[in-house]
Amino acid sequence: MGGPVAPKLMPSTRFKRSAGAAALVFVVAALGAAILLVLKPFSGPGQAGGGDAAAQAKEPIATTFDGSEYYDRADATTRPAANLQRDPEEKYASPESAGAKPHRIADMPAASTTKRPAVGGTTTELRKELKDGGGDGDHVTLASDGSAVPPIGAPDSVLGVITAANAIRSYPYIWGGGHGSFQDRGYDCSGSVSYALAGGGLLGKPMTSGQFEKWGEPGKGKWITIYANGGHMFMVVGGLRFDTSFRDGPRGSRWQDAERPMKGFTVRHWPGL
């Protein structure tokens, strides 16, 4: 004898079961999508699934600015970025002494896209001065007041960098200074170099020392060379070093002609300079 015969499902019963399965799949898919939307804001640089870091890495370095992205208020405050690494050469810098009168806030660095020049004159005024006291070739000299004196034949962008650097050459070292805004009362290593490069129209916004490892092109430049790693950086313009470390005395200028260790830095330059 044969076994029990399974009852045949009516068409309406099979349809109900198919519809129920489809509805279950839809609910599961919708729930999964909702979970992804909730978790997405927590996914960022350094976390699995975060796309912000990759997007920032591909973002081109801006070389123009109009000042609109910086502080509008008169008293800009220093706000170190959360990812800003502490400068390992900070002990060689010159911080402001306790109780000292705060420096005036620096003007916006001069560049072709700004109307407010940095303290220290414009490149046109500097060119007039060079006719009387400027050198020749591509060598920048150190003046007795701690400022840099470029040669007569220096390009306008180099004159702009030197003019801006001269404007903050004696500002105190403040870790994180110059990162919230170009305009500050003190600057760290990358903040001061950012300010100087902006003066020549070579940088659109302040950058950290680690970011400068990808600035411009590899190798030394004829006029401007950047030395950078994750914690510290400096630049050499026409053979003269602009650096917060190994300064001449507690209130020494950032421009220096003394030698310093060069090992451990990525070397970069701006194309054509």
JOHU-V515500 format. One line per field, one symbol per residue. burial: 1 if it has 9 or more other ideal C-beta (glycine too) atoms within 8 Angstrom, else 0. Layout:
# JOHU-V515500
burial = ???
This chain:
# JOHU-V515500
burial = 000000000000010000000000000000000000000000100000010010000000100110000100000101000001101011001101000000101111111001001100001001101100011001010100011111110100111111111111101111111111111111111111111111111110011111111010000010111111101111111101111110100001111100010000111111001
